[in-house]
Amino acid sequence: MLYFEIMITGNEIPDVLRCYFFGSSFGLKDDATSNGICGFAIPDLGVLYKNGCKGTLYESQYKGLLVLLKFIENNIKSLRGFEFEILTNAAVVAYQLTHHKSISHTLKDCYNMVLAYRSTIPFRISWIPDHENQALSGLLETPPLNSDIEIKFDDKKSTKGDRPGKGHLWL
């Protein structure tokens, strides 16, 4: 199992942590079986995470955000007191979460999971252009490989549809 654990020391970290996420799909726009890649970055902590995933473009983008939120949840003791500014080039995801409109039935589960995290993690989300998304740093050098290992974010058993904090996140 892979656990994320961070320790914050010193005064060099700002009160607001800028977090970046992305998601991309390599198949047809609406093909939920397409391979893709998603991930996040928190530059002030030196964290960069990328992993292969399956889904449409928008599902992959939501998965990038959900992995970021799971990371924050798993490290909430160390990150207590910080506000999170989440920045992304995923315009549709940012729009849906800021305007609460146009949520397709295929994205409703992802959208609801983000809302569940929002009840426990203080964050705001904004759109940025691709060239400003630091989670994309080095993306071209990172091949989207299928992993032979299962990466879990905590050791609780989960079933599909569990709410945040009750198991590992599906990718």
N, C-alpha and C positions, 0 to 999 in steps of 0.2 A: 504494500500500500504506500501511496505517496501522500505525505501530509505536508501542508504548508504551515510553517511556523515562522514568525518574525519577532525580532526584538528591536525595539526602538530605543536608541540612546542619544543623548546630546540634544542640542537645541537647534540643529540645522534644518529640521523638518517643519514646514509651514502648518498653520492651523487648518487649512483647507488642502486636502490631497487631491490633485488632479489625476484622474484615472481615465484610461483610454481603452476602448474595446473595438473589435471588428469581427466580421464573419463574412465568409465568401463561399460560394458554391461553384463547382466546376461543370455542372451539368446544365440541362435545360432549366429555364426560369421556374417552372412549377413542378419539377421532378423531385419528390421527397426522398428518393433513393440516391440522389447525387452525392458524390464525395465532395467534401469541402474542408475548410479550415476555419478555426475561430480562435480567439485569444484576447488577451488584455495586457496592459502595461501600467505600472505605477512607478514612473521615473524617480520620484523622490525617495522611494524605498529600494530602487534598483531591481524591481520585479518585472519580468517579461515572461509571459506564458502563451504557448501556442499548442494546439492539438487538432488532429483530424476530427471531422464530424460528418454526419450525414444529414441531408435536408435541403430544402429550397434556400435561396439566397436569404430571405427574411428569417427563416427558421435558424439558419446558421448565425445570422446577426444576433438574434435573441439569445442563442446559446452562448455567444461570446459575452454578452451582458450577464447572463445567469452564472457563468463560471466566475466572472469578476465578483458578483455579489456573494457567491458561495465562499470565495476566498476571503472577502471582508468579514463575512459571518464567522468563519472559522478562526479568524484572528481578531475578533471584536474586543477581547481584553486588551490587546496591545494597541488597538486603534481607537479605543474609547476616547471621546473628547474631540475627535477629528470630524470635520464635515467633508463630504465627498462631492467633488465636481466631476461628473462623468461626461466625457467628451467622446463623440463618435462621428464617423462619416456615414453611418447608417441612417439616412434621412427619414425613411419610413418609420423605423423603430423610434427614433427621437420624436417624430411628429405624433405617433400614436400615444406615447407616454406623456407628452406635454399637453396634448389637446384632447385625449381620451375619445378619439374618433376613429372611424374606419378600421376597426379591428375585425379582420376576417375570421371566420370560424376555425380555420386551420391554425391561426396564431393565437387564439383565445387562451389556450392553456399556458403558453409562454408568457403572454401578457399578464395573466392572473398570477403567475408565479412571481413576476417582477413586482406587482402590486403587493404581494405578501411580504416580500423583502422590504419594500418601502415602509411598511408599518414598523419595522425594527431598525432599519439603517437609514440615517438621514442623508439623502443625496438629491442632487438636481442633475438633470441631463440636458445636454445641448449638442446641436449639430456643429461639426467643423468640416472643412474641406479635407480631402484625402491626404494632401501633403502635410497637414498639421497633426494627423493621427499617429502618435508615437507608438501605438501598438503594431502598426504596419512596418516599423523599422526592421529591416533585414528580412522581410517577408519573402522576397524573391530568392534569398539564399536558403530558405527553410523549406525543404521538400515536404509535401503533404503525405506523410507515410501512414499506413495503417499500423497501429500498435498491436503487438501480441499480448500486451498486458492490460489489465483493467486498472484504471486509475480511480481511486476512491478519495473522496474529500473528508470522510470520517468513517468510523467503523460501525455505524448503525445499519442494520438491514433496511432495505427500502423496497417498495413496490412502485410500479408506474403510477404516477399521479400523487405521490407523496408531496406534502407541502415542504417548503424550505426548512432546513434544519432537521429533517427526519430521514436522512440517508444520503446516498451519493447522487450526483447529478448525472443524468443521461446525456450522452453526446452522440 
